[in-house]
Amino acid sequence: MDKPIGVIGSGNFGSVIANIIARNNRKVLLYVRDEKVIHRILEKRDNRGHKMHKNILPTDDMAYLADQCEVIFPIVPSEHFRAMMKKLAPHLHPYHILIHGTKGFDIKLNKGESIESVPTLSRKQVKTMSEVITEESVVVRVGCLAGPNLSRELAQRQPGATVVASHFHEVVQTGKRLLRNSRFQVYENNDLVGVEIAGVLKNIIAIASGALSGLGYGENAKGLLISRGAVEMVYLGKALGGDTKSFLGVAGIGDLVATCNSPTSRNYTVGYRLAKGEKLKDILEEMEEVAEGVNTIRIVKKVSDHYKLRPLITDTLYKVLFEGMTVQDALDYLMRYPLNVDINFV
């Protein structure tokens, strides 16, 4: 009998991935911290408005999940990812396969330091989630999934796709086998870090896209932003260790276009509300789930300063989020900036 598949994280995306796997006739153990959520899933088959498949069994026992499942999908916010891995690691073995779905960075600081207190960050201090997994556990076969994966549309079974990336062919094929269906295409890529970084960096541009919409601007402005944003993603991604090709595929351009055009995107929503004059602190306090792009901007700005890079959109958004620049002043600044070259990475 096939072993169940583990999913760690009962947010919107974790719930959707659990449902996709369950619909492929696989039993799923879904790790849930909140006992009330467990009861709601068991009694009403509902979580955050998602109708949970009968093959999904919620549990708050991480040791049990690791013991029962050889393949696990960790899908938790990046700020909690390392703590989650420290809790999960004692129960993991080299035979486990972990395919994460988290689009954020983890930073390693010395004791007593905070991201606000350090002037810059090197790549050695900035970790992707696959790097966190290998640092904190004995697991070798690691992968990620990234792409235009807006939870609401996937929950409605609208057509969609993702990329499963790993250095291990077996991991990619496992991900494809578990996730692929008639409405959900799964592509493969062996550039694990590049696919991870693409999924992270697009959140920055999504905030800018929401801000443009909040100011009332139309498709020309958005087309300009997305095209320049894609160039900036490649520029930063190559510096952080990714392959250019990963940024031009489903996990890069595909995810970028989807997120920059979706009012359901958390990062888009942050930008939109900022443009309407709301304070960042108030926006974040009201959001049910994490907008990864805010912390990503803070991290990428410090990495860029360390390596003396100049990502124009990221730098300008940093000023909006953390230095008091208005969204309108930011747009005026970007439109006046003297740029002449369109594409310089091919």
C-alpha positions in Angstrom: 0.0 0.0 0.0 1.3 3.5 -0.9 2.4 5.6 2.0 0.6 8.9 2.7 2.0 12.2 1.5 2.8 14.9 4.1 2.0 18.5 3.8 3.2 20.9 6.5 1.3 24.2 6.6 -2.5 24.7 6.4 -2.6 28.1 4.9 -4.2 28.7 1.5 -1.5 27.3 -0.6 -0.8 24.3 1.7 -4.5 23.5 1.6 -4.6 23.7 -2.2 -1.6 21.4 -2.6 -3.0 18.9 -0.1 -6.3 18.9 -2.2 -4.4 18.4 -5.5 -2.5 15.4 -4.1 -5.6 14.0 -2.5 -7.6 14.2 -5.7 -4.9 12.0 -7.3 -6.1 9.2 -5.0 -3.4 9.6 -2.4 -3.9 9.9 1.4 -2.5 13.1 2.7 -1.5 14.0 6.3 -1.8 17.7 6.7 0.1 19.2 9.6 -2.0 21.8 11.4 -0.9 23.7 14.6 -4.4 24.9 15.6 -6.6 22.3 17.3 -9.7 24.3 16.2 -8.7 24.1 12.6 -8.2 20.3 12.9 -11.7 19.9 14.3 -13.2 22.1 11.5 -11.5 20.0 8.8 -12.6 16.8 10.4 -16.2 17.9 11.1 -16.9 20.2 8.2 -14.2 19.4 5.7 -13.5 23.1 5.5 -10.3 25.2 5.9 -10.2 28.9 5.0 -13.1 28.4 2.7 -11.4 25.5 0.9 -13.5 22.3 0.7 -11.0 19.7 2.0 -10.9 16.3 0.2 -11.9 13.2 2.1 -8.4 11.7 1.7 -6.9 14.5 3.9 -6.3 13.8 7.5 -5.2 16.7 9.7 -2.7 16.1 12.5 -0.7 18.2 15.0 1.8 15.4 15.5 4.9 16.2 13.4 6.7 13.1 14.5 3.8 10.9 13.3 3.7 12.7 10.0 7.4 12.2 9.4 7.1 8.5 10.4 4.2 7.8 8.1 5.3 9.9 5.0 8.4 9.5 2.9 7.5 12.5 0.7 6.7 15.8 2.5 5.7 19.2 1.1 6.7 22.0 3.7 4.6 25.1 2.8 5.0 27.7 5.6 6.1 31.3 5.6 9.9 31.9 5.3 10.1 33.6 8.6 8.9 30.4 10.3 10.6 27.9 8.0 13.9 27.4 9.9 12.0 26.9 13.2 9.7 24.4 11.5 12.7 22.5 10.2 14.4 22.4 13.6 11.2 20.8 15.0 10.9 18.4 12.0 14.5 17.5 11.7 14.8 15.0 14.5 12.2 12.8 12.9 13.7 12.9 9.4 15.9 10.3 7.7 18.0 10.3 4.5 15.3 8.4 2.7 12.8 11.3 3.0 12.0 13.6 0.0 11.1 17.2 0.8 9.6 19.5 -1.8 8.9 23.0 -0.4 6.5 25.6 -1.7 7.7 28.7 0.2 8.7 31.8 -1.8 10.9 33.7 0.6 14.5 34.0 2.0 15.9 33.0 5.4 18.7 35.1 6.9 21.4 33.9 9.2 22.6 36.5 11.7 24.9 36.4 14.7 23.4 36.4 18.2 22.0 39.8 19.1 21.8 41.0 15.5 18.7 41.9 13.6 18.1 42.7 10.0 17.7 46.3 10.9 21.1 46.4 12.7 23.3 45.0 9.9 24.2 47.4 7.1 24.5 44.7 4.4 24.0 41.0 3.8 26.2 38.6 1.8 24.9 35.6 -0.1 26.3 33.4 2.7 23.9 35.0 5.1 20.8 34.7 2.8 19.4 31.2 2.4 16.8 29.7 0.1 14.5 27.2 1.7 16.2 24.2 0.1 19.4 25.4 1.7 17.6 25.7 5.1 16.4 22.1 4.7 19.9 20.7 4.0 21.4 22.8 6.8 18.9 21.7 9.4 18.3 18.0 8.5 19.9 14.9 7.1 17.6 15.0 4.0 19.5 15.0 0.7 16.7 14.7 -1.9 15.3 18.3 -1.8 13.1 20.2 -4.3 10.8 23.1 -4.6 7.7 24.0 -6.5 7.1 27.5 -8.0 5.0 29.1 -10.6 1.8 31.0 -11.3 0.0 29.3 -8.4 -2.6 31.7 -7.1 -4.4 29.7 -4.5 -8.0 30.9 -5.2 -7.8 29.9 -8.9 -6.2 26.5 -8.2 -8.9 25.9 -5.6 -11.5 26.6 -8.3 -9.7 24.1 -10.5 -8.9 26.7 -13.2 -6.0 25.7 -15.5 -2.6 26.3 -14.0 0.9 25.0 -13.8 4.0 24.8 -11.6 7.6 23.9 -11.9 9.2 21.2 -9.7 12.9 21.9 -9.5 15.6 19.7 -8.0 19.1 18.4 -8.6 17.6 14.9 -8.3 15.6 13.5 -11.3 13.8 11.3 -8.8 12.5 14.3 -6.8 11.2 16.0 -10.0 9.4 12.9 -11.2 7.9 12.3 -7.7 6.6 15.8 -7.7 5.1 15.5 -11.2 3.5 12.1 -10.4 1.8 13.5 -7.2 0.7 16.9 -8.6 -0.1 16.6 -12.3 -3.7 16.4 -13.4 -5.9 17.5 -16.3 -6.1 21.0 -15.0 -2.6 21.4 -13.5 0.5 21.0 -15.6 3.9 20.3 -13.9 7.2 21.3 -15.6 10.7 20.2 -14.6 13.9 22.1 -14.0 17.3 21.1 -12.4 18.2 24.7 -11.5 16.8 24.4 -7.9 18.3 27.7 -6.6 17.3 29.6 -9.7 13.7 28.5 -9.6 13.6 29.3 -5.8 15.0 32.8 -6.4 12.7 33.5 -9.3 9.7 32.8 -7.0 11.1 35.0 -4.3 12.0 38.0 -6.5 8.8 38.3 -8.4 7.0 39.3 -5.1 9.0 42.6 -5.2 7.6 43.4 -8.6 4.1 42.4 -7.6 4.1 45.0 -4.8 5.1 47.7 -7.4 2.3 46.4 -9.8 -0.3 46.8 -7.0 1.0 50.3 -6.4 0.6 51.2 -10.0 -3.0 50.0 -10.0 -3.6 51.9 -6.7 -2.5 55.1 -8.5 -5.0 54.4 -11.2 -2.6 53.7 -14.1 -3.3 51.3 -16.9 -1.8 48.5 -19.0 1.0 50.5 -20.6 2.4 51.3 -17.2 2.0 47.7 -16.1 3.6 46.4 -19.2 6.6 48.6 -18.7 6.9 47.5 -15.0 6.6 43.8 -15.8 9.2 44.0 -18.6 11.7 46.0 -16.5 10.9 43.9 -13.5 11.8 40.7 -15.4 15.1 42.3 -16.4 15.8 43.2 -12.7 14.9 39.6 -11.6 17.4 38.2 -14.1 20.1 40.7 -13.0 19.6 40.0 -9.3 19.0 36.2 -9.9 22.3 35.7 -11.7 24.2 37.6 -8.9 22.5 35.3 -6.3 23.4 32.1 -8.2 20.5 31.4 -10.5 20.5 30.5 -14.2 19.0 33.0 -16.6 16.8 30.4 -18.2 14.9 29.8 -14.9 13.7 33.4 -14.9 12.3 33.2 -18.4 10.1 30.2 -17.7 6.9 29.4 -15.8 8.6 30.0 -12.4 9.9 33.4 -13.5 7.9 35.2 -16.2 4.8 33.0 -15.7 4.6 33.7 -12.0 5.5 37.3 -12.4 2.7 38.0 -14.9 0.1 36.2 -12.8 1.0 37.9 -9.5 1.3 41.3 -11.1 -2.2 41.1 -12.5 -4.0 39.6 -9.5 -5.8 41.6 -6.8 -5.9 38.3 -4.8 -2.1 38.3 -4.5 -1.0 39.4 -1.0 2.0 41.3 -2.4 -0.1 43.1 -5.0 -2.6 44.1 -2.2 0.2 45.6 -0.2 1.3 47.8 -3.1 -2.3 48.8 -3.9 -3.1 49.8 -0.4 0.1 51.8 0.0 -0.8 53.8 -3.1 -4.1 54.6 -1.5 -2.3 56.2 1.4 -2.4 53.4 4.0 0.5 52.7 6.4 2.6 49.6 5.9 2.2 48.6 9.6 -1.6 48.8 9.4 -1.7 46.8 6.1 0.4 44.0 7.5 -1.5 43.8 10.8 -4.8 43.3 8.9 -3.5 40.6 6.6 -4.3 37.0 7.4 -1.2 35.6 5.7 2.3 36.8 5.1 3.2 39.1 2.2 6.7 37.7 1.5 7.7 40.6 -0.7 8.0 43.1 2.1 10.7 41.2 3.9 12.3 40.3 0.5 12.7 43.9 -0.4 14.5 44.5 2.9 16.8 41.5 2.4 17.5 42.1 -1.3 18.4 45.8 -0.7 21.0 44.8 1.8 22.4 42.1 -0.4 22.6 44.6 -3.3 24.4 47.1 -1.2 26.9 44.4 -0.2 27.7 43.5 -3.8 27.3 47.1 -5.0 24.4 46.2 -7.3 21.7 48.7 -8.4 18.3 47.1 -8.7 16.3 50.2 -9.4 12.8 49.0 -8.7 13.9 47.2 -5.5 15.8 50.3 -4.3 12.9 52.6 -4.9 10.4 50.3 -3.2 12.7 50.1 -0.2 12.4 53.9 0.1 8.6 53.7 -0.1 8.3 50.9 2.5 11.0 52.0 5.0 12.1 55.6 4.3 8.9 57.5 3.8 8.9 58.1 0.1 5.4 58.3 -1.4 4.3 56.0 -4.1 3.7 58.8 -6.5 7.2 60.3 -5.9 8.6 56.8 -6.4 6.9 56.5 -9.8 8.0 60.0 -10.8 11.6 59.1 -9.8 11.6 55.9 -11.8 10.2 57.6 -14.9 12.9 60.2 -14.9 15.7 57.8 -14.3 18.1 57.8 -17.3 18.0 54.2 -18.6 18.9 53.5 -22.2 19.5 49.8 -22.6 16.5 47.5 -22.9 18.0 44.0 -22.6 21.7 43.3 -21.6 21.7 39.7 -20.3 21.5 37.6 -23.6 
